[in-house]
Amino acid sequence: MGQSLGCIQVQQSSVAVKEHFGKFDDVLQPGCHCLPWCLGYRLAGKLSLRVNQLDVHCETKTKDNVFVTMVASIQYRALSDKAADAFYKLSNTKQQIQAYVFDVIRASVPKLQLDDVFLQKDDIARGVEEELEKAMSGYGFEIVQTLIVDIEPDPHVKRSMNEINAAARMRVAANEKAEAEKILQIKRAEGEAESKYLSGLGIARQRQAIVDGLRDSVLAFSNNVPGTSAKDVMDMVLLTQYFDTMKEIGASSKSSAVFLPHGPGAVKDIASQIREGLLQAESVHE
């Protein structure tokens, strides 16, 4: 109805293009406008000034011959003071932007290794934005922001990269585990060495106490029983220890069977053998 009466309404964040007998006449700002069609004026169309977003998927190859698919997100909008250029100069804005994105990405990514593509994605996005800004400004469009939102290598390459990363982490874990086992073995060896050292001190002190006790026993027996010599006392001590040993063997439930010649003569022989062994040991030390 408003169009038939020559009145149109332009919404906020948009402009309208007015023509007079098919020729561009003016850009109508938001609000109500009179457009007398009987005088040859008509509405050619409307143009949104809002920010639009275009996601461009571009497949290209890196310097190390790996195919990757990059997703560039382009945010753009038409300029109000260049609305006529934006309306008339481009028939398909999205295809034009996509063509420039392809051109920049396929010219810059093949110069980089795959790892450098991930590291320099901001530089790639900056290059795309600069190229688009120079190209699209002449058509009445402003590039607000350009982002590289995704870099997807070939699935086989991606799987290989994950396996390399997993192998590296496993190698680090194995080194840490080996280092921990090494520390445990060192600590265990130190503990065993300390234990053996203390055990040796205990055995030495035990033997010293036995020697001191035997000496005191021999001296006390010789003083209290006249006519006895140190040899007689040692024979008696050795026999006493022999019988104590036989008693312990018989009392132990877990001891193995031991066959020894036993009798007065055998006891005398054992005493002689022990005494001779002690004398031989003394002669060796001398």
C-alpha positions as CSV (number, residue, x, y, z in Angstrom):
1,M,0.0,0.0,0.0
2,G,2.8,2.4,1.0
3,Q,4.6,1.6,-2.3
4,S,1.5,2.4,-4.3
5,L,1.2,5.7,-2.5
6,G,4.9,6.5,-3.1
7,C,6.0,6.0,0.5
8,I,8.6,3.4,1.7
9,Q,10.1,2.6,5.0
10,V,13.8,1.7,5.5
11,Q,14.7,-0.3,8.5
12,Q,17.6,0.4,10.9
13,S,21.0,-0.9,9.9
14,S,20.1,-0.9,6.3
15,V,19.9,1.5,3.3
16,A,17.8,1.6,0.2
17,V,18.9,2.4,-3.4
18,K,16.6,4.8,-5.3
19,E,16.6,5.0,-9.1
20,H,15.1,7.5,-11.5
21,F,14.0,6.0,-14.8
22,G,16.5,3.1,-14.2
23,K,19.4,5.3,-13.3
24,F,20.9,5.5,-9.8
25,D,19.6,8.6,-8.0
26,D,20.2,8.4,-4.2
27,V,20.8,6.2,-1.2
28,L,18.0,6.3,1.3
29,Q,18.9,6.2,5.0
30,P,16.7,4.4,7.6
31,G,13.3,6.0,8.0
32,C,10.2,6.9,5.9
33,H,10.7,8.3,2.3
34,C,8.5,9.5,-0.4
35,L,9.0,7.8,-3.7
36,P,6.5,9.0,-6.4
37,W,6.5,6.2,-8.9
38,C,4.4,8.4,-11.3
39,L,7.5,10.6,-11.8
40,G,9.8,7.7,-12.7
41,Y,11.2,7.0,-9.2
42,R,11.4,3.4,-7.9
43,L,13.1,1.4,-5.3
44,A,16.0,-0.6,-6.8
45,G,16.7,-2.6,-3.6
46,K,17.9,-2.6,-0.1
47,L,21.4,-3.2,1.4
48,S,22.1,-4.4,4.9
49,L,24.8,-2.6,6.9
50,R,25.2,-5.4,9.4
51,V,28.3,-7.4,9.8
52,N,28.1,-10.7,7.8
53,Q,30.3,-13.7,8.3
54,L,31.6,-16.1,5.6
55,D,33.4,-19.3,6.4
56,V,35.7,-20.3,3.5
57,H,37.1,-23.9,3.3
58,C,40.3,-24.0,1.4
59,E,42.3,-27.1,0.6
60,T,46.0,-26.5,-0.1
61,K,49.4,-28.2,0.2
62,T,52.3,-27.3,2.5
63,K,56.0,-27.2,1.7
64,D,56.5,-30.7,3.0
65,N,53.7,-32.0,0.6
66,V,51.0,-32.4,3.2
67,F,47.5,-31.5,2.2
68,V,45.6,-29.5,4.7
69,T,42.1,-28.0,4.8
70,M,42.0,-24.5,6.3
71,V,38.8,-22.7,7.4
72,A,39.0,-18.9,7.2
73,S,36.2,-16.9,8.9
74,I,35.7,-13.5,7.1
75,Q,33.6,-10.9,8.8
76,Y,32.6,-8.0,6.5
77,R,30.0,-5.3,6.0
78,A,28.9,-2.7,3.4
79,L,29.9,0.9,4.0
80,S,27.1,3.4,4.2
81,D,28.9,6.1,2.2
82,K,29.8,3.6,-0.5
83,A,26.4,1.8,-0.6
84,A,26.0,2.5,-4.4
85,D,29.3,0.7,-5.1
86,A,28.4,-2.2,-2.9
87,F,25.0,-2.5,-4.5
88,Y,26.0,-2.2,-8.2
89,K,29.6,-3.3,-8.6
90,L,29.3,-6.9,-7.3
91,S,26.8,-9.5,-8.3
92,N,28.0,-12.1,-5.8
93,T,29.9,-10.7,-2.9
94,K,30.6,-14.1,-1.2
95,Q,32.1,-15.6,-4.3
96,Q,34.4,-12.6,-4.7
97,I,35.6,-12.8,-1.1
98,Q,36.1,-16.6,-1.4
99,A,38.2,-16.2,-4.6
100,Y,40.6,-13.7,-2.8
101,V,40.9,-16.0,0.2
102,F,41.8,-19.0,-2.0
103,D,44.4,-16.8,-3.8
104,V,46.1,-15.7,-0.6
105,I,46.1,-19.0,1.3
106,R,47.3,-21.0,-1.7
107,A,50.1,-18.5,-2.3
108,S,51.4,-18.4,1.3
109,V,50.8,-21.9,2.8
110,P,52.9,-23.8,0.2
111,K,55.9,-21.8,1.4
112,L,55.6,-23.2,5.0
113,Q,56.2,-26.5,6.7
114,L,53.2,-28.2,8.3
115,D,54.3,-27.3,11.8
116,D,54.9,-23.7,10.8
117,V,51.4,-23.4,9.4
118,F,50.0,-24.0,12.9
119,L,52.5,-21.5,14.4
120,Q,52.0,-18.8,11.8
121,K,48.2,-19.0,11.3
122,D,47.9,-15.4,12.7
123,D,50.3,-14.2,10.0
124,I,48.3,-16.0,7.3
125,A,45.0,-14.5,8.6
126,R,46.7,-11.1,8.6
127,G,47.8,-11.5,5.0
128,V,44.3,-12.6,3.9
129,E,42.8,-9.6,5.7
130,E,45.2,-7.1,4.1
131,E,44.5,-8.5,0.6
132,L,40.8,-8.5,1.1
133,E,40.8,-5.0,2.5
134,K,42.7,-3.6,-0.6
135,A,40.4,-5.5,-3.0
136,M,37.0,-5.1,-1.3
137,S,37.3,-1.4,-0.4
138,G,36.9,-0.5,-4.0
139,Y,33.6,-2.3,-4.0
140,G,32.2,-0.5,-1.0
141,F,32.9,-3.3,1.6
142,E,34.9,-3.2,4.8
143,I,36.7,-6.3,6.2
144,V,36.1,-6.2,9.9
145,Q,38.0,-9.3,11.0
146,T,39.7,-12.3,9.4
147,L,40.4,-15.5,11.4
148,I,41.9,-18.9,10.7
149,V,39.6,-20.9,12.8
150,D,40.7,-24.5,11.8
151,I,43.6,-26.3,10.2
152,E,42.8,-29.9,9.4
153,P,45.6,-32.1,7.9
154,D,45.0,-35.2,5.9
155,P,43.6,-37.9,8.3
156,H,46.6,-40.2,7.7
157,V,49.0,-37.4,8.5
158,K,47.0,-36.5,11.6
159,R,47.1,-40.1,12.8
160,S,50.8,-40.2,12.3
161,M,51.3,-37.0,14.2
162,N,49.3,-38.3,17.1
163,E,51.4,-41.5,17.1
164,I,54.6,-39.5,17.1
165,N,53.4,-37.5,20.0
166,A,52.3,-40.6,21.9
167,A,55.6,-42.3,21.3
168,A,57.5,-39.2,22.6
169,R,55.4,-39.2,25.7
170,M,55.9,-42.9,26.2
171,R,59.6,-42.4,25.9
172,V,59.6,-39.7,28.5
173,A,57.5,-41.9,30.8
174,A,59.9,-44.8,30.3
175,N,62.9,-42.6,31.2
176,E,61.1,-41.4,34.3
177,K,60.2,-44.9,35.3
178,A,63.8,-46.1,34.8
179,E,65.1,-43.2,36.8
180,A,62.8,-44.1,39.6
181,E,63.9,-47.7,39.5
182,K,67.5,-46.6,39.5
183,I,66.9,-44.5,42.7
184,L,65.1,-47.4,44.4
185,Q,68.0,-49.8,43.6
186,I,70.6,-47.3,44.8
187,K,68.6,-46.8,48.0
188,R,68.2,-50.5,48.4
189,A,71.9,-51.1,47.9
190,E,72.8,-48.4,50.4
191,G,70.4,-50.0,52.9
192,E,71.9,-53.4,52.4
193,A,75.5,-52.0,52.8
194,E,74.5,-50.2,56.0
195,S,72.8,-53.4,57.3
196,K,75.8,-55.6,56.5
197,Y,78.1,-53.0,58.2
198,L,76.0,-53.0,61.3
199,S,75.7,-56.8,61.3
200,G,79.5,-57.0,61.0
201,L,79.9,-54.7,64.0
202,G,77.5,-56.8,65.9
203,I,79.3,-60.1,65.1
204,A,82.7,-58.5,66.0
205,R,81.3,-57.3,69.4
206,Q,79.7,-60.7,70.0
207,R,83.0,-62.5,69.3
208,Q,84.9,-60.0,71.5
209,A,82.4,-60.6,74.3
210,I,82.8,-64.4,73.9
211,V,86.6,-64.1,74.1
212,D,86.4,-61.8,77.1
213,G,84.0,-64.2,78.8
214,L,86.2,-67.2,78.2
215,R,89.2,-65.4,79.5
216,D,87.4,-64.4,82.6
217,S,86.1,-67.9,83.1
218,V,89.6,-69.5,82.6
219,L,91.2,-67.0,85.1
220,A,88.5,-67.5,87.7
221,F,88.5,-71.3,87.4
222,S,92.3,-71.4,87.7
223,N,92.3,-69.2,90.8
224,N,89.5,-71.1,92.6
225,V,90.7,-74.7,91.7
226,P,94.3,-75.3,92.6
227,G,96.3,-77.5,90.3
228,T,94.4,-76.8,87.2
229,S,95.9,-75.3,84.1
230,A,94.5,-73.1,81.4
231,K,94.4,-76.1,79.1
232,D,92.2,-78.1,81.4
233,V,89.8,-75.2,81.7
234,M,89.6,-74.7,77.9
235,D,88.9,-78.4,77.4
236,M,86.0,-78.2,79.9
237,V,84.7,-75.0,78.3
238,L,84.8,-76.6,74.8
239,L,83.0,-79.7,76.1
240,T,80.4,-77.6,77.7
241,Q,79.7,-75.7,74.5
242,Y,79.6,-79.0,72.6
243,F,76.9,-80.4,74.8
244,D,75.0,-77.1,74.7
245,T,75.0,-77.3,70.9
246,M,73.8,-80.9,70.9
247,K,71.0,-79.8,73.3
248,E,69.9,-77.0,70.9
249,I,69.9,-79.3,67.9
250,G,67.7,-81.8,69.7
251,A,65.3,-79.2,71.0
252,S,64.8,-77.5,67.6
253,S,61.8,-78.9,65.8
254,K,63.0,-77.6,62.4
255,S,66.6,-78.8,62.6
256,S,67.9,-81.4,60.1
257,A,69.3,-84.7,61.2
258,V,73.0,-84.5,62.1
259,F,75.0,-87.7,62.5
260,L,78.1,-87.4,64.8
261,P,80.2,-90.0,66.6
262,H,79.3,-89.8,70.3
263,G,80.9,-91.3,73.3
264,P,83.8,-90.5,75.8
265,G,86.4,-91.2,73.1
266,A,84.6,-89.2,70.5
267,V,84.2,-86.2,72.9
268,K,87.9,-86.3,73.6
269,D,88.6,-86.4,69.9
270,I,86.3,-83.4,69.3
271,A,88.1,-81.4,72.0
272,S,91.5,-82.3,70.5
273,Q,90.3,-81.3,67.0
274,I,88.9,-77.9,68.3
275,R,92.1,-77.2,70.2
276,E,94.3,-78.1,67.2
277,G,92.2,-75.9,65.0
278,L,92.6,-72.9,67.3
279,L,96.4,-73.5,67.5
280,Q,96.6,-73.6,63.7
281,A,94.7,-70.4,63.4
282,E,97.0,-68.7,65.9
283,S,100.1,-69.9,64.0
284,V,98.7,-68.6,60.7
285,H,98.1,-65.2,62.3
286,E,101.6,-65.1,63.7
